[in-house]
Amino acid sequence: MKQKDLYNQFEELSEKLGIRIVKGKGDFIGGECTLNNEKVIVDNKLKPMEHRLKILAITFMQYNLDNIYVMPYLRSFIENFRSLDL
């Protein structure tokens, strides 16, 4: 699966969970934060796509995805980061 397709799958997953992905540019890593009592994932568009996907995987592995349909490739991608025990 292409990186852009994988990123799109993360966007769909965030919609299912009711989490907004905010895209920005700047001197920051990215990740989950709370903004006005709403959980958001901040995505740094200046970072390489590999980094952006890693941040999304690490963020989503914190959620219980057992009862949510996640494309098998995306679930595997997230689980690979869980096995790294970050």
PAGUNU-941871 format. One record per residue: x, y, z of N, C-alpha, C in turn. Coordinates in Angstrom, 3 decimals. Layout:
% residues N
+----------+----------+----------+----------+----------+----------+----------+----------+----------+
!     n_px !     n_py !     n_pz !    ca_px !    ca_py !    ca_pz !     c_px !     c_py !     c_pz !
+----------+----------+----------+----------+----------+----------+----------+----------+----------+
!        X !        Y !        Z !        X !        Y !        Z !        X !        Y !        Z !
...
+----------+----------+----------+----------+----------+----------+----------+----------+----------+
This chain:
% residues 86
+----------+----------+----------+----------+----------+----------+----------+----------+----------+
!     n_px !     n_py !     n_pz !    ca_px !    ca_py !    ca_pz !     c_px !     c_py !     c_pz !
+----------+----------+----------+----------+----------+----------+----------+----------+----------+
!    0.848 !   -1.177 !    0.000 !    0.000 !    0.000 !    0.000 !    0.894 !    1.240 !    0.000 !
!    0.530 !    2.210 !   -0.793 !    1.302 !    3.444 !   -0.869 !    1.122 !    4.245 !    0.414 !
!    2.130 !    5.058 !    0.708 !    2.088 !    5.843 !    1.938 !    0.886 !    6.780 !    1.981 !
!    0.555 !    7.398 !    0.866 !   -0.584 !    8.314 !    0.830 !   -1.887 !    7.559 !    1.093 !
!   -2.002 !    6.342 !    0.554 !   -3.190 !    5.525 !    0.808 !   -3.282 !    5.154 !    2.288 !
!   -2.142 !    4.827 !    2.875 !   -2.100 !    4.496 !    4.295 !   -2.512 !    5.710 !    5.131 !
!   -2.021 !    6.872 !    4.748 !   -2.389 !    8.107 !    5.443 !   -3.904 !    8.331 !    5.354 !
!   -4.470 !    8.096 !    4.176 !   -5.921 !    8.243 !    4.002 !   -6.691 !    7.278 !    4.900 !
!   -6.156 !    6.069 !    5.087 !   -6.793 !    5.104 !    5.984 !   -6.767 !    5.604 !    7.427 !
!   -5.667 !    6.245 !    7.812 !   -5.595 !    6.838 !    9.151 !   -6.642 !    7.944 !    9.304 !
!   -6.837 !    8.725 !    8.257 !   -7.848 !    9.786 !    8.314 !   -9.244 !    9.191 !    8.504 !
!   -9.541 !    8.105 !    7.804 !  -10.838 !    7.439 !    7.958 !  -11.004 !    6.881 !    9.369 !
!   -9.933 !    6.311 !    9.900 !   -9.979 !    5.777 !   11.260 !  -10.225 !    6.897 !   12.268 !
!   -9.592 !    8.025 !   12.064 !   -9.791 !    9.147 !   12.993 !  -11.247 !    9.611 !   12.971 !
!  -11.865 !    9.594 !   11.806 !  -13.284 !    9.966 !   11.709 !  -14.158 !    8.981 !   12.483 !
!  -13.851 !    7.690 !   12.372 !  -14.620 !    6.672 !   13.097 !  -14.527 !    6.878 !   14.602 !
!  -13.356 !    7.330 !   15.056 !  -13.141 !    7.533 !   16.487 !  -13.531 !    8.936 !   16.947 !
!  -13.895 !    9.789 !   16.016 !  -14.271 !   11.153 !   16.371 !  -13.092 !   12.022 !   16.770 !
!  -11.939 !   11.726 !   16.205 !  -10.728 !   12.492 !   16.499 !  -10.343 !   13.261 !   15.243 !
!  -10.114 !   14.536 !   15.410 !   -9.766 !   15.381 !   14.273 !   -8.254 !   15.393 !   14.082 !
!   -7.813 !   15.317 !   12.830 !   -6.399 !   15.473 !   12.494 !   -6.220 !   16.895 !   11.987 !
!   -5.374 !   17.642 !   12.689 !   -5.092 !   19.025 !   12.327 !   -3.728 !   19.055 !   11.656 !
!   -3.691 !   19.551 !   10.431 !   -2.440 !   19.599 !    9.680 !   -1.856 !   20.999 !    9.786 !
!   -0.571 !   21.051 !   10.103 !    0.090 !   22.339 !   10.226 !    1.541 !   22.237 !    9.819 !
!    2.184 !   23.375 !    9.804 !    3.603 !   23.439 !    9.478 !    4.298 !   24.180 !   10.603 !
!    5.453 !   23.681 !   10.998 !    6.182 !   24.366 !   12.057 !    7.275 !   23.502 !   12.636 !
!    7.826 !   23.987 !   13.722 !    8.921 !   23.306 !   14.397 !    8.356 !   22.466 !   15.543 !
!    7.650 !   21.402 !   15.196 !    7.077 !   20.508 !   16.193 !    7.044 !   19.097 !   15.626 !
!    6.968 !   18.134 !   16.515 !    6.985 !   16.726 !   16.113 !    5.612 !   16.274 !   15.631 !
!    4.585 !   16.625 !   16.379 !    3.239 !   16.163 !   16.083 !    2.810 !   15.125 !   17.101 !
!    1.544 !   14.803 !   17.099 !    1.003 !   13.824 !   18.024 !   -0.340 !   14.266 !   18.556 !
!   -0.806 !   13.557 !   19.577 !   -2.126 !   13.826 !   20.133 !   -2.054 !   14.913 !   21.195 !
!   -3.074 !   15.743 !   21.218 !   -3.203 !   16.744 !   22.272 !   -4.683 !   17.061 !   22.450 !
!   -4.979 !   17.807 !   23.492 !   -6.347 !   18.237 !   23.750 !   -6.430 !   19.729 !   23.511 !
!   -7.377 !   20.116 !   22.685 !   -7.570 !   21.514 !   22.331 !   -9.035 !   21.856 !   22.559 !
!   -9.297 !   22.762 !   23.491 !  -10.680 !   23.125 !   23.837 !  -11.515 !   21.892 !   24.178 !
!  -10.973 !   21.029 !   25.027 !  -11.635 !   19.796 !   25.477 !  -11.936 !   18.821 !   24.340 !
!  -11.237 !   18.935 !   23.244 !  -11.400 !   18.025 !   22.103 !  -10.046 !   17.388 !   21.801 !
!  -10.046 !   16.059 !   21.680 !   -8.806 !   15.378 !   21.321 !   -8.537 !   15.588 !   19.839 !
!   -7.330 !   16.013 !   19.538 !   -6.915 !   16.200 !   18.153 !   -5.537 !   15.591 !   17.974 !
!   -5.240 !   15.245 !   16.745 !   -3.904 !   14.789 !   16.385 !   -3.307 !   15.868 !   15.509 !
!   -2.164 !   16.372 !   15.930 !   -1.495 !   17.422 !   15.175 !   -0.483 !   16.755 !   14.253 !
!   -0.599 !   17.047 !   12.971 !    0.252 !   16.454 !   11.940 !    1.102 !   17.556 !   11.314 !
!    2.415 !   17.383 !   11.374 !    3.333 !   18.370 !   10.813 !    3.590 !   18.043 !    9.345 !
!    3.057 !   18.867 !    8.466 !    3.187 !   18.633 !    7.027 !    4.616 !   18.806 !    6.520 !
!    5.492 !   19.409 !    7.330 !    6.883 !   19.588 !    6.910 !    7.723 !   18.329 !    7.118 !
!    7.232 !   17.413 !    7.926 !    7.965 !   16.173 !    8.200 !    7.763 !   15.191 !    7.044 !
!    8.732 !   14.289 !    6.857 !    8.569 !   13.260 !    5.817 !    7.356 !   12.367 !    6.127 !
!    6.763 !   11.820 !    5.089 !    5.565 !   10.992 !    5.263 !    5.829 !    9.818 !    6.210 !
!    7.027 !    9.252 !    6.188 !    7.345 !    8.137 !    7.086 !    7.172 !    8.561 !    8.540 !
!    7.649 !    9.755 !    8.862 !    7.533 !   10.280 !   10.226 !    6.063 !   10.510 !   10.581 !
!    5.313 !   11.075 !    9.662 !    3.910 !   11.371 !    9.907 !    3.116 !   10.092 !   10.158 !
!    3.408 !    9.046 !    9.389 !    2.724 !    7.765 !    9.575 !    3.100 !    7.134 !   10.910 !
!    4.354 !    7.273 !   11.294 !    4.812 !    6.736 !   12.580 !    4.073 !    7.418 !   13.729 !
!    3.953 !    8.735 !   13.676 !    3.242 !    9.477 !   14.719 !    1.786 !    9.018 !   14.801 !
!    1.150 !    8.839 !   13.661 !   -0.245 !    8.381 !   13.652 !   -0.366 !    6.973 !   14.232 !
!    0.543 !    6.081 !   13.855 !    0.498 !    4.708 !   14.361 !    0.678 !    4.684 !   15.875 !
!    1.637 !    5.440 !   16.372 !    1.883 !    5.486 !   17.816 !    0.673 !    6.060 !   18.546 !
!    0.045 !    7.051 !   17.955 !   -1.139 !    7.653 !   18.572 !   -2.304 !    6.666 !   18.599 !
!   -2.576 !    6.014 !   17.481 !   -3.738 !    5.125 !   17.408 !   -3.536 !    3.819 !   18.157 !
!   -2.300 !    3.430 !   18.429 !   -2.110 !    2.188 !   19.177 !   -2.521 !    2.361 !   20.638 !
!   -2.752 !    3.589 !   21.065 !   -3.211 !    3.851 !   22.428 !   -4.718 !    3.608 !   22.577 !
!   -5.411 !    3.452 !   21.465 !   -6.861 !    3.272 !   21.480 !   -7.221 !    1.801 !   21.336 !
!   -8.360 !    1.425 !   21.918 !   -8.876 !    0.075 !   21.754 !   -9.591 !    0.013 !   20.405 !
!   -8.993 !   -0.684 !   19.472 !   -9.546 !   -0.779 !   18.121 !  -10.219 !   -2.126 !   17.866 !
!  -10.412 !   -2.907 !   18.934 !  -10.954 !   -4.257 !   18.783 !  -12.348 !   -4.282 !   18.161 !
!  -13.190 !   -3.330 !   18.497 !  -14.574 !   -3.334 !   18.015 !  -14.799 !   -2.385 !   16.852 !
!  -13.724 !   -1.958 !   16.220 !  -13.805 !   -1.037 !   15.088 !  -13.170 !   -1.721 !   13.886 !
!  -13.857 !   -1.655 !   12.743 !  -13.257 !   -2.241 !   11.548 !  -12.108 !   -1.353 !   11.082 !
!  -10.944 !   -1.980 !   11.003 !   -9.735 !   -1.312 !   10.519 !   -9.189 !   -2.184 !    9.398 !
!   -8.868 !   -1.569 !    8.278 !   -8.300 !   -2.323 !    7.158 !   -7.135 !   -3.174 !    7.671 !
!   -7.039 !   -4.434 !    7.239 !   -5.997 !   -5.320 !    7.750 !   -4.580 !   -4.748 !    7.634 !
!   -4.269 !   -4.101 !    6.527 !   -2.921 !   -3.555 !    6.374 !   -2.667 !   -2.449 !    7.398 !
!   -3.660 !   -1.609 !    7.630 !   -3.516 !   -0.528 !    8.608 !   -3.386 !   -1.097 !   10.013 !
!   -4.208 !   -2.087 !   10.346 !   -4.116 !   -2.715 !   11.667 !   -2.733 !   -3.322 !   11.873 !
!   -2.212 !   -3.978 !   10.857 !   -0.876 !   -4.567 !   10.928 !    0.193 !   -3.493 !   11.106 !
!    0.043 !   -2.384 !   10.396 !    0.994 !   -1.275 !   10.502 !    1.024 !   -0.741 !   11.934 !
!   -0.150 !   -0.561 !   12.530 !   -0.228 !   -0.071 !   13.909 !    0.364 !   -1.097 !   14.867 !
!    0.020 !   -2.366 !   14.683 !    0.516 !   -3.421 !   15.566 !    2.036 !   -3.559 !   15.501 !
!    2.626 !   -3.280 !   14.352 !    4.087 !   -3.332 !   14.246 !    4.735 !   -2.343 !   15.206 !
!    4.135 !   -1.197 !   15.406 !    4.677 !   -0.224 !   16.354 !    4.417 !   -0.658 !   17.786 !
!    3.311 !   -1.344 !   18.028 !    3.031 !   -1.858 !   19.371 !    4.098 !   -2.881 !   19.766 !
!    4.528 !   -3.688 !   18.811 !    5.535 !   -4.707 !   19.108 !    6.901 !   -4.094 !   19.404 !
!    7.112 !   -2.842 !   18.996 !    8.371 !   -2.161 !   19.306 !    8.395 !   -1.655 !   20.739 !
!    7.212 !   -1.670 !   21.403 !    7.087 !   -1.261 !   22.803 !    7.637 !    0.141 !   23.019 !
!    7.090 !    1.104 !   22.258 !    7.550 !    2.496 !   22.352 !    7.014 !    3.184 !   23.574 !
+----------+----------+----------+----------+----------+----------+----------+----------+----------+
